[in-house]
């Protein structure tokens, strides 16, 4: 497993990492506000025929008329809040693009996680652009090439509070990614905003 230096800007052909996209004060302020104001939801997943609660909370915000589904379930769409619009505006200005939706996940502690997956649903189009903002406690983000070979090398970046990880071009086709559970007993809460475009 390779671990990139967390303090350095990274630019590859289909992803970029901005370690200090928001400064410490901005990140702390947004984290506190979002934690208290977001209408958090908790979904369920079916494993071996048994319904279980997803190991994280979430909220989906989007422009009027936008709908999004994953795991065969349509998410409730909430209107944009002032703070999320502020974050979105800075992201769009930096990347010179626009987004019509955001999936916000709350990882409450070290036990919350997201398993291996790709954001390759048909609603996102052929080569989706997804900007991922981290606020709160740093968490490890892992990705690896899609392959049947279990020895596929896993890359790992510890996403810092205030950072942005930008995925574009064929990233979702080339890689699967996850946010694994951690053994760190002091692990705190992390809010992750993934801005994306849903096709009509």
C-alpha positions as CSV (number, residue, x, y, z in Angstrom):
1,X,0.0,0.0,0.0
2,X,1.3,3.5,-0.9
3,X,0.6,6.5,1.2
4,X,0.9,9.9,-0.4
5,X,2.3,12.9,1.6
6,X,-0.8,14.5,3.1
7,X,0.6,18.0,3.0
8,X,1.3,18.1,-0.7
9,X,-0.8,19.0,-3.7
10,X,-1.2,15.9,-6.0
11,X,-2.1,16.0,-9.7
12,X,-2.6,12.9,-11.7
13,X,-4.3,12.3,-15.0
14,X,-7.7,11.6,-13.5
15,X,-7.6,13.0,-9.9
16,X,-6.2,15.9,-7.9
17,X,-5.8,16.4,-4.2
18,X,-5.9,19.9,-2.6
19,X,-4.7,19.4,1.0
20,X,-5.7,22.9,2.2
21,X,-8.6,24.0,0.0
22,X,-10.2,25.6,3.1
23,X,-8.1,27.0,5.9
24,X,-8.4,25.6,9.4
25,X,-10.8,28.2,10.7
26,X,-13.1,27.9,7.7
27,X,-13.1,24.1,7.9
28,X,-13.9,24.2,11.6
29,X,-16.7,26.7,11.1
30,X,-18.3,24.8,8.3
31,X,-18.0,21.5,10.1
32,X,-19.8,22.9,13.2
33,X,-22.6,24.5,11.2
34,X,-23.2,21.5,9.0
35,X,-23.2,19.1,11.9
36,X,-26.0,20.9,13.6
37,X,-28.1,22.0,10.6
38,X,-28.1,19.1,8.1
39,X,-31.2,17.0,8.1
40,X,-29.3,13.7,8.5
41,X,-30.8,10.5,7.3
42,X,-29.8,6.8,7.8
43,X,-30.5,4.3,5.2
44,X,-30.6,0.5,5.2
45,X,-28.6,-2.1,3.2
46,X,-29.5,-5.7,2.6
47,X,-26.7,-8.2,3.4
48,X,-27.4,-11.9,2.9
49,X,-31.1,-11.1,2.9
50,X,-31.0,-9.2,6.1
51,X,-31.8,-5.5,6.4
52,X,-29.1,-3.5,8.3
53,X,-28.6,0.2,9.0
54,X,-25.9,1.8,6.9
55,X,-22.7,2.6,8.9
56,X,-23.0,6.4,8.3
57,X,-25.6,9.2,8.1
58,X,-26.3,11.1,4.9
59,X,-28.2,13.9,3.2
60,X,-28.8,14.6,-0.5
61,X,-29.2,18.2,-1.7
62,X,-29.8,19.3,-5.3
63,X,-31.4,21.7,-7.7
64,X,-35.2,21.5,-8.0
65,X,-36.3,18.5,-10.0
66,X,-33.1,16.5,-9.5
67,X,-33.5,12.9,-8.3
68,X,-30.8,10.4,-7.4
69,X,-30.9,6.7,-6.5
70,X,-28.3,4.2,-5.3
71,X,-28.6,0.7,-4.0
72,X,-32.0,0.7,-5.8
73,X,-33.4,3.3,-3.4
74,X,-34.4,6.9,-4.4
75,X,-33.0,9.5,-2.0
76,X,-35.0,12.3,-0.5
77,X,-33.9,15.5,-2.1
78,X,-33.4,18.5,0.3
79,X,-32.9,22.1,-0.9
80,X,-29.5,23.8,-0.7
81,X,-28.6,25.5,2.5
82,X,-26.6,28.7,2.7
83,X,-23.4,27.0,4.0
84,X,-23.4,24.3,1.4
85,X,-23.9,26.8,-1.3
86,X,-20.9,28.8,0.0
87,X,-18.8,25.6,-0.2
88,X,-20.2,24.7,-3.6
89,X,-19.4,28.2,-5.0
90,X,-15.7,28.0,-4.0
91,X,-15.4,24.5,-5.5
92,X,-17.0,25.5,-8.8
93,X,-14.8,28.6,-9.1
94,X,-11.6,26.6,-8.5
95,X,-12.5,23.8,-10.9
96,X,-14.2,26.0,-13.5
97,X,-17.2,23.8,-13.6
98,X,-20.7,23.6,-12.0
99,X,-22.6,21.0,-10.0
100,X,-26.3,20.5,-9.5
101,X,-26.2,18.1,-6.5
102,X,-24.2,17.0,-3.5
103,X,-24.3,13.8,-1.4
104,X,-23.2,14.6,2.2
105,X,-22.0,11.8,4.4
106,X,-21.4,11.9,8.2
107,X,-18.9,9.4,9.6
108,X,-19.7,9.7,13.3
109,X,-16.7,7.8,14.6
110,X,-14.2,5.1,13.6
111,X,-16.9,2.5,13.1
112,X,-18.6,4.3,10.3
113,X,-17.4,3.5,6.8
114,X,-18.1,3.2,3.1
115,X,-17.2,-0.1,1.3
116,X,-15.5,-0.6,-2.0
117,X,-17.5,1.0,-4.9
118,X,-17.4,3.3,-7.9
119,X,-19.7,6.2,-8.5
120,X,-20.7,5.0,-11.9
121,X,-24.4,5.1,-11.9
122,X,-26.0,6.0,-15.2
123,X,-27.4,9.2,-13.8
124,X,-23.8,10.5,-13.5
125,X,-22.9,10.1,-17.1
126,X,-19.9,8.6,-18.9
127,X,-17.0,10.3,-17.1
128,X,-18.5,12.1,-14.0
129,X,-16.7,14.9,-12.3
130,X,-16.9,14.5,-8.5
131,X,-15.4,16.9,-6.0
132,X,-15.0,15.5,-2.5
133,X,-14.6,17.9,0.5
134,X,-13.5,16.7,3.9
135,X,-14.4,18.5,7.1
136,X,-13.7,17.4,10.7
137,X,-11.5,14.4,11.6
138,X,-9.1,13.1,8.9
139,X,-10.0,9.8,7.4
140,X,-8.2,7.4,5.1
141,X,-9.4,7.3,1.5
142,X,-8.3,4.2,-0.4
143,X,-8.6,3.4,-4.1
144,X,-7.4,0.6,-6.4
145,X,-7.7,-0.4,-10.0
146,X,-10.6,-2.5,-10.9
147,X,-9.3,-6.0,-11.4
148,X,-10.0,-9.6,-10.4
149,X,-6.5,-10.0,-9.1
150,X,-6.7,-9.5,-5.3
151,X,-3.1,-8.3,-5.3
152,X,-4.1,-5.1,-7.0
153,X,-2.1,-2.3,-5.3
154,X,-4.1,-0.1,-3.0
155,X,-3.4,3.6,-2.9
156,X,-4.2,5.5,0.3
157,X,-4.5,9.2,1.1
158,X,-5.4,10.5,4.6
159,X,-7.9,13.3,3.7
160,X,-7.4,16.3,6.0
161,X,-10.0,18.7,7.2
162,X,-10.5,21.4,4.6
163,X,-9.1,19.3,1.8
164,X,-10.6,18.5,-1.6
165,X,-10.1,15.3,-3.6
166,X,-11.3,15.8,-7.2
167,X,-12.1,12.8,-9.4
168,X,-12.7,13.2,-13.2
169,X,-12.3,11.7,-16.6
170,X,-12.1,7.8,-16.3
171,X,-11.5,7.7,-12.5
172,X,-14.8,5.9,-11.8
173,X,-14.2,3.4,-14.6
174,X,-10.5,2.7,-13.6
175,X,-10.8,2.6,-9.8
176,X,-13.0,1.4,-6.9
177,X,-12.7,3.4,-3.7
178,X,-13.6,3.2,0.0
179,X,-13.5,4.8,3.4
180,X,-12.6,1.9,5.7
181,X,-13.2,1.5,9.4
182,X,-10.3,2.4,11.6
183,X,-8.8,1.0,14.8
184,X,-8.0,4.5,16.1
185,X,-10.1,4.8,19.3
186,X,-9.8,8.6,19.3
187,X,-11.3,8.9,15.9
188,X,-13.8,11.8,15.7
189,X,-16.6,12.8,13.3
190,X,-16.0,13.6,9.7
191,X,-18.3,15.3,7.2
192,X,-17.8,14.5,3.5
193,X,-19.5,16.5,0.7
194,X,-19.3,15.0,-2.8
195,X,-20.5,17.5,-5.4
196,X,-21.7,15.9,-8.6
197,X,-23.9,16.4,-11.6
198,X,-27.0,14.3,-12.1
199,X,-28.1,14.0,-15.7
200,X,-31.8,14.6,-16.5
